[in-house]
């Protein structure tokens, strides 16, 4: 249960902040955003606020913001078609009833001669053999099968905005993931302090080799077995190289030099070989400017680590073992949660950076792929054929979905077989 709750919180936060970035900058550009969704597939929960429907969907594989103009707009109403018109107090059309007109006795039924719901916003229709022009409100709705859909005039559609406005609305999602990672890591540093790279004993774990030997928090380690130690890495490197071997620490305690003999315990290291450890933490300092800088540097570090893995694609050393799907992320989130809130925060920050970078890759159906098309439009001076672009994104989405299935199967094999 803890794993499930942790996964929902972490996944929900990462997707929410990503899609909120798209939503915020799209709305600032004046784009009508029809839906803000967390997940894909059937709706589990929804509510409408202002012009946008907010939904939670069944499949936890991401999210989306549906902007006006990205899908075919509205119903195609042809001349001769009968529709019902409902007016506001200014005699503007506020509702256009497509079918089931008998359920709307307040609607004026007319026969369409000409209609424009994108540019001039009018309906020309015959009313008792007289051609009448009705002005349509820019937030009027079409009602079909008792479902209301707000019209999207051209100036509210995604395609009407400048290249810069559209690019920012798309880039904003990954950008918010990077900002979220920075905020999480800076908050982490504020709560638990900033690691200090000096050879000094931080917290001493109870019943550890360090505690048994008499090392104390704040001891400054000048050398180990007469090997100078200036940094935390210098100190830990010597400790790791000497499991179950007694080593002598030369420390400064209360401005007085002293020696302490320590026998490191043994454990399995990252590469499978045994290593020594004595049960102490790295010293930490508390500082607001330092915490902000820690957020920046750690976010950058996560970025470089992800790019290193992506670089393996070029050299041919890439393995699917480097990739985790929903099952793998669920499992690792549970493991991080079991180690405490600080580890979970760091894991969430790493995932957020990962999500931001992956979305910026020039892959169809991803934010990076959409930015490529916007960039090409800027260079050409005219947009790519929407049907061709839509087909590219559709194929890209299908391939991504297949990749998710394959990676998920790989996760299951790795975890349970």
KOLTITI-76396 format. One record per residue (C-alpha): x, y, z; residue in one letter. Coordinates in steps of 0.25 Angstrom, whole numbers, plus 5000, padded with zeros to 4 digits. Layout:
// residues N
XYZA/...
// end
This chain:
// residues 417
500050005000X/501150105003X/501850074990X/500450104983X/500250234990X/501650274988X/501550244973X/500250314971X/500850444978X/502150444970X/501550404957X/500350504959X/501350614963X/502250594951X/501150584941X/500350694947X/501450794947X/501850754933X/500450774927X/500150894936X/501350964929X/500750934915X/499350984920X/499851114927X/500651164915X/499651124905X/498551204913X/499551324914X/499651314898X/498051314897X/497951174893X/496651104897X/497050984905X/495950884904X/496450774914X/497550754924X/497750604926X/498550524936X/498750384929X/498150324917X/496950234913X/495550244920X/495150354929X/495150324944X/494850464949X/494550594943X/494150734946X/494050864938X/494550994942X/494451114933X/494751064919X/495550944922X/495150804926X/496050744937X/496150584936X/496850474942X/496850354933X/497150204935X/498550174929X/499650244937X/500550264925X/500650414924X/499650524922X/499250624912X/498650764909X/497650764898X/497750904891X/496750954881X/497250944867X/498050814869X/496850724866X/495850744855X/494950864860X/493450854862X/492350784853X/492350814839X/491050884837X/490650894822X/489650984815X/488250924816X/488450864830X/487450904841X/487950954854X/487451014867X/487951144871X/487851194886X/488151344888X/488751424900X/488151554904X/488951624894X/488251544883X/489551474880X/489551324877X/490051254890X/489651114887X/489551034873X/488750914875X/489150804865X/488150694868X/487050654878X/486450794875X/485150754881X/485850754895X/486150894894X/484850964892X/485551104894X/486351084882X/485951154869X/486051054858X/486651104845X/487151054831X/488651084829X/489051154817X/490451194821X/491251184834X/492551224839X/492951184853X/494451214852X/494651354846X/493451444845X/492551364854X/491251374848X/490051284843X/489251324831X/487951244831X/486551244825X/485451284835X/484151274828X/484751294815X/485551414819X/487051404819X/487551454833X/488951474838X/489151444853X/490451484860X/491051364868X/491651394882X/493151354882X/492951264894X/491651194888X/491551044889X/491150934880X/490150834886X/490150694880X/489550574886X/489350664898X/490850684899X/491350834899X/492650874892X/493151014892X/493451074878X/494851114876X/495051244867X/496351244859X/496951344869X/496751234880X/497351124872X/498851074874X/499151094859X/498751244860X/499851274870X/501351314866X/502451214865X/503051264878X/501651254886X/501451114881X/502851074884X/502851124898X/501451054900X/502150924896X/503450944903X/502850994916X/502450844920X/503950794920X/504350934926X/503450914938X/504050774940X/505450834942X/504850944951X/504150834959X/505450764961X/506250884965X/505150914975X/505150774981X/506650774982X/506750914988X/505650874998X/506450745001X/507750825004X/506950925013X/506350815021X/507550725023X/508750815020X/509750825008X/510850715007X/512150775010X/513350715003X/514350705014X/514950595022X/514150605034X/513250515042X/511750545041X/510650465048X/511250335055X/510250225053X/509950145066X/510650005067X/511550035055X/513050015054X/513250165056X/512450175068X/513150045074X/514550115071X/514150245078X/514050335066X/513150455069X/512350555060X/513150675056X/514550595056X/515350655045X/516150545039X/517550595034X/518050455030X/517850305030X/519050215031X/519850335029X/519150365015X/518650505015X/517150525014X/516750665009X/515350625004X/514150535007X/514550444995X/515950435000X/515450375013X/514350285008X/515250234997X/516350185007X/515150125016X/514550045004X/515949985000X/516149925014X/514949845019X/515249765032X/516649825032X/516949915044X/517350055039X/517850175048X/517150305047X/517850435051X/516850535055X/516750675061X/515750675072X/515450805080X/516750865073X/517550745079X/518150635070X/517850495074X/517850355067X/516750255066X/516850115061X/515650065053X/515349935046X/514349955035X/513149855033X/513049785020X/511849805010X/511649784995X/511949904986X/511249954974X/512149864964X/511949744973X/513349744979X/513449754994X/513649895001X/513949945015X/512950045022X/512950095036X/511550155038X/511750305037X/511050415029X/511650525021X/511650655029X/510550755025X/510350905026X/509050985025X/509051105016X/507951165007X/508851214996X/509651084997X/508351004996X/507951084984X/509251054978X/509150904982X/507850904974X/508450954962X/509750864962X/508950744965X/507950764954X/509050784945X/509750654950X/508450574947X/508450634933X/509850594930X/509650454935X/508350434926X/509150494914X/510250394917X/509250274916X/508650334904X/510050344898X/510150194899X/509150184888X/510150254878X/511350154883X/510450034882X/510650004897X/509150034900X/508349924907X/506849914911X/507349894925X/507650044926X/506150064923X/505050054933X/503550054929X/502350074938X/502549944946X/504049974948X/503750114952X/502650064962X/503649964968X/504750064970X/503850174975X/503450074986X/504950044989X/505250194990X/503950214999X/504450105009X/505750185011X/505050305015X/504450445010X/505850495006X/506250384997X/504850384991X/504950534988X/506350514982X/505750404973X/504550484969X/505550594965X/506350504957X/505050444950X/504650594947X/505950624940X/505850494932X/504350524928X/504750664923X/505950614915X/505250494909X/504150584905X/505050684898X/505650574889X/505350594874X/504350474874X/502950484867X/501850504877X/502750554888X/502950704891X/504350704884X/503650644871X/502650754872X/503750864874X/504450804862X/503250834853X/503050974859X/504551004856X/504350954842X/503151044840X/504051164845X/505151134835X/504151104823X/503251224826X/502051134825X/501451014833X/501650874830X/500350804824X/499550774837X/499150644831X/500550604829X/501050644842X/499850584849X/500150444842X/501650454847X/501150484861X/500150364860X/501250264855X/502150324866X/501150304877X/500850164872X/502350124873X/502450184886X/501350104892X/501949984886X/503250024893X/502550044906X/501949904905X/503249844902X/503949914913X/502849874923X/503049724919X/504549744921X/504249804935X/503349684939X/504449584934X/505549654942X/504749664955X/503949534955X/504749434946X/
// end
